[in-house]
Structures are given as structure tokens and as C-alpha cells.
């Protein structure tokens, strides 16, 4: 972690608000899923936010996870268990790039410092949840876990309308366009009329 002193004032309030978004129940689900997905070789973290961060901080577990989700060629070729900060952050970046290639949207992806420095572990949870949801949705046979742990993303629901149906739809005035039914000032009174002399 970076060598920083305690935060005060507004910085402290902002960090407390970010920290309050961390979900310990989701942590248990994610740990169970990652352990099942990667096998016993990744181990398990100590309970709590700091244990979760320490477990994922070097990027090895994350790279193992993303490699298990790809059926063919693995996106992270070399997983290096180095203690050097630069190498660990590089592995986290490789995981993030592979997750984006897998289909996780850019808005769901955390920043490297969110995990490495423990700035926003709730964002890390959101990324892993989005990855799990995508794995359940793709259903390629690479997901090892309970399908009820993550939401299945919506699929395409294509509709085919005939030409007659399309023509009939053009004649309908949608309610968003408004209506002039009953739009008159009859019966409206705003007090005494203006006296012009």
C-alpha cells in the first residue's frame, strides 16, 4: 500500500462513503466462486476486506480466474508470482484487459489502484460480479459454480413485424406525443376580467 497518513475532513467522508459500499456477503460468494473456478491451488483469503484485498493484490488469482473462463487460447500467457509492485500491478492490468475482451463493459471495470492500494474494493466486487454474470450468460461450459450466485444478463429479443402491422403502427399517435383531446378554455375563470376604458 502507499505510504499515506490518515485522511481528515472531506477526504475522510468520501473514503468512508466508498468503504460503506463494500458487501461482505458478496465477498463470501466471490471467494467461493473463485475457489471453485480455479481449484484449491488459489487457496482462500482471511475473512474481511483486508484479507480479500491481500488475496487478490498480486493479480495471480485474478489471472487464473480469467484464464479458466476462456475455452480455447488463454488470454494471460504467463502468471508471475513476483513481489515487485510493478509486476503485480501489471498482472492486474492484464486481468482487466482480458475481462474487457471477455465482454465486461468498461464502466464495470475497476482501476488498478482500486485493488492494489485498497482505494475502492467495492469496485473490485462489481467487476468480479459482472464477470460472473457474463460467464453464466455465455454458458460455454467454463463456469464452475452455482448459477444463482450471479444475475443472467438480458439476451436479444428480436421481433419480426409484418408490413401490415408496421403500417398500422404509423397511424397510432403515441401518448408521448401528447393529446389535444378536451383542450379548450371553456369554463375556466381567472377572476374578474380586465377593464379597458
MARSEVEX-274059 format. One record per residue: chain; x, y, z of N, C-alpha, C in turn. Coordinates in nm, 2 decimals, decimal comma, m for minus. Example, Ala and Ser with C-alpha at 12.3 -4.5 7.8 and 13.67 -1.06 7.14 Angstrom:
! residues 2
(rec "A" (1,32 m0,57 0,78) (1,23 m0,45 0,78) (1,32 m0,33 0,78))
(rec "A" (1,28 m0,22 0,71) (1,37 m0,11 0,71) (1,29 0,00 0,79))
//
This chain:
! residues 197
(rec "A" (0,08 m0,12 0,00) (0,00 0,00 0,00) (0,09 0,12 0,00))
(rec "A" (0,03 0,23 m0,05) (0,11 0,36 m0,05) (0,13 0,40 0,09))
(rec "A" (0,23 0,48 0,11) (0,27 0,53 0,24) (0,20 0,66 0,26))
(rec "A" (0,08 0,66 0,31) (0,00 0,78 0,33) (m0,05 0,78 0,47))
(rec "A" (m0,07 0,90 0,52) (m0,13 0,92 0,66) (m0,28 0,91 0,65))
(rec "A" (m0,34 0,93 0,77) (m0,49 0,92 0,77) (m0,55 1,04 0,70))
(rec "A" (m0,67 1,02 0,66) (m0,75 1,12 0,59) (m0,83 1,19 0,69))
(rec "A" (m0,85 1,32 0,67) (m0,94 1,40 0,76) (m1,04 1,48 0,67))
(rec "A" (m1,14 1,53 0,74) (m1,24 1,62 0,68) (m1,31 1,55 0,56))
(rec "A" (m1,32 1,63 0,45) (m1,39 1,58 0,33) (m1,34 1,45 0,27))
(rec "A" (m1,20 1,44 0,27) (m1,14 1,32 0,22) (m1,18 1,20 0,30))
(rec "A" (m1,19 1,22 0,43) (m1,23 1,11 0,52) (m1,38 1,07 0,49))
(rec "A" (m1,46 1,17 0,47) (m1,60 1,14 0,45) (m1,62 1,07 0,31))
(rec "A" (m1,55 1,11 0,21) (m1,56 1,04 0,08) (m1,51 0,90 0,09))
(rec "A" (m1,39 0,88 0,16) (m1,34 0,74 0,17) (m1,44 0,65 0,25))
(rec "A" (m1,50 0,71 0,36) (m1,60 0,63 0,44) (m1,72 0,59 0,35))
(rec "A" (m1,76 0,68 0,27) (m1,87 0,65 0,18) (m1,84 0,54 0,08))
(rec "A" (m1,72 0,55 0,03) (m1,67 0,44 m0,07) (m1,66 0,31 0,01))
(rec "A" (m1,61 0,31 0,13) (m1,59 0,19 0,21) (m1,72 0,13 0,25))
(rec "A" (m1,83 0,21 0,27) (m1,96 0,16 0,31) (m2,02 0,08 0,20))
(rec "A" (m1,98 0,09 0,07) (m2,04 0,02 m0,04) (m1,99 m0,13 m0,05))
(rec "A" (m1,88 m0,16 0,03) (m1,83 m0,29 0,03) (m1,93 m0,39 0,09))
(rec "A" (m1,95 m0,50 0,03) (m2,05 m0,60 0,07) (m1,98 m0,73 0,12))
(rec "A" (m1,99 m0,76 0,24) (m1,92 m0,88 0,30) (m1,99 m1,01 0,25))
(rec "A" (m2,12 m1,00 0,23) (m2,19 m1,12 0,18) (m2,15 m1,15 0,03))
(rec "A" (m2,13 m1,05 m0,05) (m2,09 m1,07 m0,18) (m1,94 m1,12 m0,18))
(rec "A" (m1,87 m1,07 m0,09) (m1,73 m1,12 m0,07) (m1,73 m1,27 m0,06))
(rec "A" (m1,81 m1,33 0,03) (m1,82 m1,47 0,05) (m1,86 m1,55 m0,08))
(rec "A" (m1,95 m1,49 m0,15) (m1,99 m1,55 m0,28) (m1,88 m1,55 m0,38))
(rec "A" (m1,81 m1,44 m0,39) (m1,70 m1,43 m0,48) (m1,58 m1,52 m0,45))
(rec "A" (m1,55 m1,53 m0,32) (m1,45 m1,62 m0,27) (m1,48 m1,76 m0,31))
(rec "A" (m1,61 m1,80 m0,28) (m1,65 m1,94 m0,31) (m1,64 m1,97 m0,46))
(rec "A" (m1,69 m1,87 m0,54) (m1,69 m1,89 m0,69) (m1,54 m1,90 m0,74))
(rec "A" (m1,46 m1,81 m0,70) (m1,32 m1,81 m0,74) (m1,25 m1,94 m0,70))
(rec "A" (m1,28 m1,99 m0,58) (m1,22 m2,11 m0,53) (m1,26 m2,23 m0,61))
(rec "A" (m1,39 m2,23 m0,65) (m1,44 m2,34 m0,73) (m1,39 m2,33 m0,87))
(rec "A" (m1,39 m2,21 m0,92) (m1,35 m2,19 m1,06) (m1,20 m2,22 m1,08))
(rec "A" (m1,11 m2,19 m0,99) (m0,97 m2,20 m1,01) (m0,91 m2,33 m0,94))
(rec "A" (m0,99 m2,39 m0,85) (m0,94 m2,50 m0,78) (m0,87 m2,47 m0,65))
(rec "A" (m0,82 m2,57 m0,58) (m0,76 m2,55 m0,45) (m0,63 m2,47 m0,45))
(rec "A" (m0,57 m2,46 m0,57) (m0,43 m2,40 m0,58) (m0,43 m2,25 m0,54))
(rec "A" (m0,55 m2,18 m0,55) (m0,55 m2,04 m0,52) (m0,57 m2,02 m0,37))
(rec "A" (m0,62 m2,12 m0,30) (m0,64 m2,10 m0,16) (m0,76 m2,02 m0,13))
(rec "A" (m0,77 m1,97 0,00) (m0,88 m1,89 0,04) (m0,82 m1,77 0,13))
(rec "A" (m0,88 m1,66 0,12) (m0,83 m1,54 0,20) (m0,88 m1,55 0,34))
(rec "A" (m0,82 m1,46 0,42) (m0,88 m1,44 0,55) (m1,01 m1,36 0,54))
(rec "A" (m1,10 m1,38 0,63) (m1,23 m1,31 0,62) (m1,21 m1,16 0,64))
(rec "A" (m1,29 m1,09 0,56) (m1,28 m0,94 0,58) (m1,22 m0,87 0,46))
(rec "A" (m1,23 m0,74 0,45) (m1,19 m0,66 0,34) (m1,04 m0,67 0,32))
(rec "A" (m0,97 m0,66 0,42) (m0,82 m0,66 0,40) (m0,77 m0,79 0,36))
(rec "A" (m0,83 m0,90 0,40) (m0,79 m1,03 0,36) (m0,82 m1,05 0,21))
(rec "A" (m0,94 m1,00 0,17) (m0,98 m1,01 0,03) (m0,89 m0,94 m0,06))
(rec "A" (m0,85 m0,82 m0,01) (m0,75 m0,74 m0,09) (m0,62 m0,81 m0,10))
(rec "A" (m0,57 m0,86 0,01) (m0,44 m0,92 0,01) (m0,43 m1,04 m0,08))
(rec "A" (m0,55 m1,11 m0,09) (m0,56 m1,24 m0,17) (m0,55 m1,20 m0,32))
(rec "A" (m0,61 m1,09 m0,36) (m0,62 m1,06 m0,50) (m0,51 m0,96 m0,54))
(rec "A" (m0,44 m0,90 m0,45) (m0,35 m0,79 m0,48) (m0,24 m0,82 m0,58))
(rec "A" (m0,18 m0,94 m0,58) (m0,07 m0,96 m0,67) (m0,12 m1,00 m0,81))
(rec "A" (m0,25 m1,01 m0,83) (m0,30 m1,04 m0,96) (m0,30 m1,18 m1,01))
(rec "A" (m0,23 m1,27 m0,93) (m0,22 m1,41 m0,97) (m0,36 m1,48 m0,97))
(rec "A" (m0,43 m1,46 m0,87) (m0,56 m1,53 m0,86) (m0,66 m1,47 m0,97))
(rec "A" (m0,65 m1,34 m0,99) (m0,74 m1,29 m1,10) (m0,70 m1,34 m1,24))
(rec "A" (m0,57 m1,35 m1,26) (m0,53 m1,41 m1,39) (m0,57 m1,56 m1,41))
(rec "A" (m0,56 m1,63 m1,30) (m0,60 m1,77 m1,30) (m0,75 m1,78 m1,33))
(rec "A" (m0,83 m1,69 m1,27) (m0,97 m1,68 m1,29) (m1,01 m1,66 m1,43))
(rec "A" (m0,95 m1,55 m1,49) (m0,99 m1,52 m1,63) (m0,94 m1,62 m1,73))
(rec "A" (m0,83 m1,69 m1,70) (m0,78 m1,80 m1,79) (m0,88 m1,92 m1,79))
(rec "A" (m0,95 m1,94 m1,67) (m1,04 m2,06 m1,67) (m1,17 m2,03 m1,74))
(rec "A" (m1,20 m1,90 m1,77) (m1,32 m1,87 m1,84) (m1,31 m1,87 m1,99))
(rec "A" (m1,19 m1,87 m2,04) (m1,17 m1,88 m2,19) (m1,16 m2,03 m2,23))
(rec "A" (m1,24 m2,08 m2,32) (m1,24 m2,22 m2,35) (m1,12 m2,26 m2,43))
(rec "A" (m1,06 m2,17 m2,51) (m0,95 m2,21 m2,60) (m0,82 m2,15 m2,55))
(rec "A" (m0,77 m2,05 m2,63) (m0,65 m1,99 m2,60) (m0,66 m1,90 m2,48))
(rec "A" (m0,57 m1,91 m2,39) (m0,57 m1,83 m2,26) (m0,52 m1,69 m2,28))
(rec "A" (m0,59 m1,59 m2,23) (m0,55 m1,45 m2,25) (m0,42 m1,41 m2,18))
(rec "A" (m0,40 m1,47 m2,06) (m0,28 m1,43 m1,98) (m0,18 m1,55 m2,00))
(rec "A" (m0,08 m1,53 m2,07) (0,01 m1,64 m2,10) (0,10 m1,67 m1,99))
(rec "A" (0,15 m1,57 m1,92) (0,25 m1,60 m1,81) (0,20 m1,54 m1,68))
(rec "A" (0,18 m1,62 m1,58) (0,13 m1,57 m1,45) (0,26 m1,57 m1,36))
(rec "A" (0,30 m1,45 m1,32) (0,42 m1,43 m1,24) (0,39 m1,40 m1,10))
(rec "A" (0,43 m1,48 m1,00) (0,41 m1,45 m0,86) (0,52 m1,36 m0,80))
(rec "A" (0,55 m1,25 m0,86) (0,65 m1,16 m0,82) (0,61 m1,08 m0,70))
(rec "A" (0,70 m1,03 m0,62) (0,67 m0,95 m0,51) (0,69 m0,80 m0,55))
(rec "A" (0,74 m0,78 m0,67) (0,76 m0,64 m0,71) (0,63 m0,57 m0,74))
(rec "A" (0,61 m0,45 m0,69) (0,49 m0,38 m0,71) (0,45 m0,36 m0,86))
(rec "A" (0,55 m0,33 m0,94) (0,52 m0,30 m1,08) (0,47 m0,43 m1,15))
(rec "A" (0,53 m0,54 m1,12) (0,48 m0,67 m1,18) (0,34 m0,71 m1,13))
(rec "A" (0,31 m0,68 m1,01) (0,18 m0,71 m0,96) (0,07 m0,63 m1,02))
(rec "A" (0,10 m0,50 m1,04) (0,01 m0,41 m1,10) (m0,01 m0,44 m1,25))
(rec "A" (0,10 m0,48 m1,31) (0,09 m0,52 m1,45) (0,00 m0,65 m1,47))
(rec "A" (0,01 m0,74 m1,37) (m0,08 m0,86 m1,38) (m0,23 m0,82 m1,36))
(rec "A" (m0,25 m0,72 m1,27) (m0,39 m0,67 m1,25) (m0,44 m0,61 m1,38))
(rec "A" (m0,35 m0,53 m1,45) (m0,39 m0,47 m1,58) (m0,41 m0,58 m1,68))
(rec "A" (m0,34 m0,68 m1,68) (m0,36 m0,79 m1,78) (m0,50 m0,86 m1,76))
(rec "A" (m0,53 m0,87 m1,63) (m0,67 m0,93 m1,60) (m0,77 m0,83 m1,65))
(rec "A" (m0,76 m0,70 m1,62) (m0,86 m0,61 m1,66) (m0,88 m0,60 m1,82))
(rec "A" (m0,77 m0,61 m1,89) (m0,77 m0,61 m2,03) (m0,84 m0,74 m2,08))
(rec "A" (m0,81 m0,85 m2,02) (m0,87 m0,98 m2,06) (m1,02 m0,98 m2,03))
(rec "A" (m1,06 m0,92 m1,91) (m1,20 m0,91 m1,87) (m1,28 m0,83 m1,97))
(rec "A" (m1,22 m0,72 m2,02) (m1,28 m0,64 m2,12) (m1,30 m0,71 m2,25))
(rec "A" (m1,20 m0,79 m2,29) (m1,21 m0,87 m2,41) (m1,31 m0,98 m2,39))
(rec "A" (m1,33 m1,03 m2,27) (m1,43 m1,13 m2,25) (m1,58 m1,07 m2,26))
(rec "A" (m1,59 m0,94 m2,24) (m1,72 m0,88 m2,26) (m1,77 m0,79 m2,15))
(rec "A" (m1,69 m0,78 m2,04) (m1,72 m0,69 m1,93) (m1,72 m0,54 m1,98))
(rec "A" (m1,82 m0,47 m1,96) (m1,82 m0,33 m2,01) (m1,72 m0,24 m1,93))
(rec "A" (m1,67 m0,14 m2,00) (m1,57 m0,05 m1,94) (m1,62 0,02 m1,82))
(rec "A" (m1,75 0,04 m1,81) (m1,80 0,11 m1,69) (m1,80 0,01 m1,56))
(rec "A" (m1,79 m0,12 m1,59) (m1,79 m0,21 m1,48) (m1,65 m0,25 m1,43))
(rec "A" (m1,55 m0,20 m1,50) (m1,41 m0,24 m1,47) (m1,35 m0,14 m1,37))
(rec "A" (m1,29 m0,20 m1,27) (m1,22 m0,11 m1,17) (m1,08 m0,07 m1,22))
(rec "A" (m1,03 0,03 m1,15) (m0,89 0,08 m1,18) (m0,79 0,00 m1,10))
(rec "A" (m0,67 m0,01 m1,15) (m0,57 m0,10 m1,09) (m0,54 m0,05 m0,94))
(rec "A" (m0,54 0,08 m0,92) (m0,51 0,13 m0,78) (m0,63 0,10 m0,69))
(rec "A" (m0,75 0,08 m0,74) (m0,87 0,05 m0,65) (m0,84 m0,08 m0,58))
(rec "A" (m0,77 m0,18 m0,64) (m0,74 m0,30 m0,58) (m0,60 m0,29 m0,51))
(rec "A" (m0,50 m0,25 m0,58) (m0,36 m0,25 m0,53) (m0,35 m0,17 m0,41))
(rec "A" (m0,40 m0,05 m0,40) (m0,39 0,04 m0,29) (m0,51 0,03 m0,20))
(rec "A" (m0,61 m0,05 m0,23) (m0,73 m0,07 m0,15) (m0,82 0,05 m0,15))
(rec "A" (m0,82 0,13 m0,26) (m0,90 0,26 m0,26) (m1,05 0,23 m0,27))
(rec "A" (m1,09 0,13 m0,35) (m1,23 0,10 m0,37) (m1,25 m0,04 m0,40))
(rec "A" (m1,26 m0,12 m0,29) (m1,28 m0,27 m0,31) (m1,42 m0,30 m0,36))
(rec "A" (m1,51 m0,21 m0,34) (m1,65 m0,24 m0,39) (m1,65 m0,24 m0,54))
(rec "A" (m1,56 m0,16 m0,60) (m1,55 m0,16 m0,75) (m1,49 m0,29 m0,79))
(rec "A" (m1,40 m0,34 m0,72) (m1,34 m0,48 m0,75) (m1,45 m0,58 m0,74))
(rec "A" (m1,54 m0,57 m0,64) (m1,65 m0,67 m0,63) (m1,75 m0,65 m0,75))
(rec "A" (m1,77 m0,53 m0,79) (m1,86 m0,51 m0,91) (m1,81 m0,57 m1,03))
(rec "A" (m1,68 m0,55 m1,05) (m1,61 m0,61 m1,17) (m1,62 m0,76 m1,17))
(rec "A" (m1,59 m0,82 m1,06) (m1,60 m0,97 m1,05) (m1,74 m1,02 m1,06))
(rec "A" (m1,84 m0,95 m1,01) (m1,98 m0,98 m1,02) (m2,02 m0,97 m1,17))
(rec "A" (m1,98 m0,87 m1,24) (m2,01 m0,85 m1,38) (m1,95 m0,97 m1,46))
(rec "A" (m1,82 m1,01 m1,42) (m1,76 m1,12 m1,49) (m1,83 m1,25 m1,47))
(rec "A" (m1,88 m1,27 m1,34) (m1,96 m1,39 m1,31) (m2,09 m1,39 m1,39))
(rec "A" (m2,15 m1,28 m1,40) (m2,28 m1,27 m1,47) (m2,26 m1,30 m1,62))
(rec "A" (m2,15 m1,25 m1,67) (m2,12 m1,27 m1,81) (m2,09 m1,42 m1,84))
(rec "A" (m2,02 m1,48 m1,74) (m1,99 m1,63 m1,76) (m2,11 m1,71 m1,75))
(rec "A" (m2,21 m1,68 m1,66) (m2,33 m1,75 m1,65) (m2,42 m1,73 m1,78))
(rec "A" (m2,42 m1,61 m1,83) (m2,49 m1,58 m1,95) (m2,44 m1,65 m2,08))
(rec "A" (m2,31 m1,65 m2,09) (m2,25 m1,71 m2,21) (m2,27 m1,86 m2,21))
(rec "A" (m2,27 m1,92 m2,10) (m2,30 m2,07 m2,09) (m2,21 m2,15 m2,18))
(rec "A" (m2,08 m2,13 m2,18) (m1,99 m2,20 m2,26) (m1,94 m2,33 m2,20))
(rec "A" (m1,98 m2,36 m2,08) (m1,93 m2,48 m2,01) (m1,81 m2,45 m1,93))
(rec "A" (m1,76 m2,32 m1,92) (m1,64 m2,29 m1,85) (m1,68 m2,24 m1,71))
(rec "A" (m1,80 m2,21 m1,68) (m1,84 m2,16 m1,55) (m1,86 m2,27 m1,45))
(rec "A" (m1,78 m2,27 m1,34) (m1,79 m2,37 m1,23) (m1,84 m2,30 m1,11))
(rec "A" (m1,97 m2,31 m1,08) (m2,03 m2,25 m0,96) (m2,18 m2,26 m0,97))
(rec "A" (m2,24 m2,20 m0,87) (m2,39 m2,20 m0,86) (m2,44 m2,09 m0,96))
(rec "A" (m2,52 m2,12 m1,05) (m2,57 m2,02 m1,15) (m2,66 m1,92 m1,08))
(rec "A" (m2,71 m1,94 m0,96) (m2,79 m1,85 m0,88) (m2,71 m1,74 m0,81))
(rec "A" (m2,58 m1,75 m0,81) (m2,49 m1,65 m0,75) (m2,49 m1,52 m0,82))
(rec "A" (m2,51 m1,53 m0,96) (m2,50 m1,41 m1,04) (m2,62 m1,40 m1,13))
(rec "A" (m2,66 m1,27 m1,16) (m2,77 m1,25 m1,25) (m2,73 m1,29 m1,39))
(rec "A" (m2,83 m1,34 m1,46) (m2,81 m1,37 m1,60) (m2,84 m1,24 m1,68))
(rec "A" (m2,75 m1,20 m1,77) (m2,77 m1,08 m1,84) (m2,88 m1,10 m1,95))
(rec "A" (m2,95 m0,99 m1,98) (m3,06 m1,00 m2,08) (m3,00 m1,04 m2,22))
(rec "A" (m3,08 m1,12 m2,29) (m3,04 m1,16 m2,42) (m3,13 m1,08 m2,52))
(rec "A" (m3,09 m1,09 m2,65) (m3,17 m1,03 m2,75) (m3,30 m1,09 m2,77))
(rec "A" (m3,40 m1,00 m2,78) (m3,54 m1,05 m2,80) (m3,59 m0,99 m2,93))
(rec "A" (m3,55 m1,05 m3,04) (m3,58 m0,99 m3,17) (m3,73 m1,02 m3,21))
(rec "A" (m3,79 m0,92 m3,27) (m3,93 m0,93 m3,31) (m3,94 m0,91 m3,46))
(rec "A" (m4,02 m0,98 m3,53) (m4,05 m0,96 m3,67) (m4,19 m0,92 m3,69))
(rec "A" (m4,21 m0,80 m3,74) (m4,35 m0,75 m3,77) (m4,37 m0,75 m3,92))
(rec "A" (m4,50 m0,78 m3,95) (m4,54 m0,78 m4,10) (m4,55 m0,64 m4,14))
(rec "A" (m4,56 m0,62 m4,27) (m4,57 m0,49 m4,33) (m4,71 m0,43 m4,29))
(rec "A" (m4,81 m0,51 m4,28) (m4,94 m0,46 m4,23) (m4,93 m0,40 m4,09))
(rec "A" (m4,86 m0,47 m4,00) (m4,85 m0,43 m3,87) (m4,77 m0,30 m3,86))
(rec "A" (m4,67 m0,29 m3,94) (m4,59 m0,17 m3,94) (m4,67 m0,05 m3,99))
(rec "A" (m4,75 m0,07 m4,09) (m4,83 0,04 m4,14) (m4,94 0,08 m4,04))
(rec "A" (m5,00 m0,01 m3,97) (m5,10 0,02 m3,87) (m5,03 0,10 m3,76))
(rec "A" (m4,91 0,07 m3,73) (m4,84 0,14 m3,62) (m4,81 0,28 m3,65))
(rec "A" (m4,80 0,32 m3,78) (m4,77 0,46 m3,82) (m4,90 0,55 m3,79))
(rec "A" (m5,02 0,49 m3,79) (m5,14 0,57 m3,77) (m5,17 0,59 m3,62))
(rec "A" (m5,10 0,53 m3,53) (m5,13 0,55 m3,39) (m5,05 0,66 m3,34))
(rec "A" (m5,11 0,75 m3,27) (m5,04 0,86 m3,20) (m5,00 0,82 m3,06))
(rec "A" (m4,87 0,81 m3,04) (m4,83 0,77 m2,91) (m4,86 0,87 m2,80))
(rec "A" (m4,88 0,82 m2,68) (m4,91 0,91 m2,57) (m4,80 1,00 m2,53))
(rec "A" (m4,67 0,97 m2,58) (m4,56 1,06 m2,55) (m4,57 1,19 m2,63))
(rec "A" (m4,65 1,18 m2,74) (m4,66 1,30 m2,83) (m4,77 1,39 m2,77))
(rec "A" (m4,84 1,34 m2,67) (m4,95 1,43 m2,61) (m5,08 1,41 m2,68))
(rec "A" (m5,18 1,48 m2,64) (m5,31 1,47 m2,69) (m5,38 1,61 m2,68))
(rec "A" (m5,46 1,65 m2,78) (m5,53 1,77 m2,76) (m5,68 1,75 m2,73))
(rec "A" (m5,71 1,63 m2,69) (m5,85 1,60 m2,66) (m5,89 1,68 m2,54))
(rec "A" (m6,00 1,76 m2,55) (m6,05 1,83 m2,44) (m5,97 1,96 m2,41))
(rec "A" (m5,89 2,01 m2,51) (m5,80 2,12 m2,48) (m5,88 2,25 m2,52))
(rec "A" (m5,96 2,30 m2,43) (m6,02 2,43 m2,45) (m6,03 2,50 m2,32))
(rec "A" (m6,05 2,63 m2,33) (m6,06 2,71 m2,20) (m6,20 2,73 m2,16))
(rec "A" (m6,29 2,66 m2,21) (m6,43 2,68 m2,17) (m6,45 2,64 m2,03))
(rec "A" (m6,51 2,73 m1,96) (m6,54 2,71 m1,82) (m6,43 2,75 m1,72))
(rec "A" (m6,32 2,80 m1,78) (m6,21 2,84 m1,69) (m6,23 2,99 m1,65))
(rec "A" (m6,21 3,02 m1,53) (m6,23 3,16 m1,48) (m6,10 3,20 m1,40))
(rec "A" (m6,05 3,31 m1,43) (m5,93 3,36 m1,36) (m5,96 3,49 m1,28))
(rec "A" (m6,08 3,50 m1,23) (m6,12 3,62 m1,16) (m6,19 3,72 m1,25))
(rec "A" (m6,19 3,84 m1,21) (m6,26 3,95 m1,28) (m6,19 3,98 m1,41))
(rec "A" (m6,26 4,00 m1,53) (m6,19 4,03 m1,65) (m6,13 4,17 m1,64))
(rec "A" (m6,03 4,19 m1,73) (m5,96 4,32 m1,73) (m6,06 4,43 m1,79))
(rec "A" (m6,05 4,54 m1,72) (m6,14 4,65 m1,76) (m6,06 4,75 m1,85))
(rec "A" (m6,10 4,76 m1,97) (m6,04 4,85 m2,07) (m6,13 4,97 m2,09))
(rec "A" (m6,08 5,09 m2,07) (m6,16 5,21 m2,09) (m6,10 5,30 m2,19))
//
